[in-house]
Amino acid sequence: MLMDRIFATISMVLLVSFMGVVLWFVGRPALIVVTSVCLAMGIYDFYRDLKRGSSHFGKE
């Protein structure tokens, strides 16, 4: 379960960083709204998964 949390945290940080760079350089209002909504849904799912403590590697 620890590996799930590590991989999830690293991937979420990288996704938010990448989208931040894209938004910074493109800066279109519609892109900002769509990306913000998608990131919010992803962060909510990330938080919910970590809080629930589910494991995607099978039974450990």
C-alpha positions, -999 to +999 in steps of 0.1 A: +000+000+000+029+023+006+041+019-031+006+030-042+008+062-022+043+070-034+034+064-071+001+083-068+018+113-051+046+115-077+022+112-106-001+138-092+027+162-085+041+157-121+006+162-136-001+194-117+034+207-126+030+199-163-004+215-165+008+245-146+036+250-172+011+246-201-014+271-185+014+295-178+027+296-214-007+293-232-029+313-209-062+310-227-092+315-204-111+285-218-081+263-213-076+275-178-112+267-169-112+232-184-078+223-170-088+236-136-119+215-135-101+184-147-073+188-122-098+194-094-115+161-103-082+143-104-071+157-071-104+148-055-101+112-068-065+111-056-075+122-021-104+098-020-083+069-030-056+077-004-082+082+023-099+049+015-065+030+015-072+009-015-044-010-032-040-016-069-011-041-065-034-068-052-035-084-018-004-076+002 
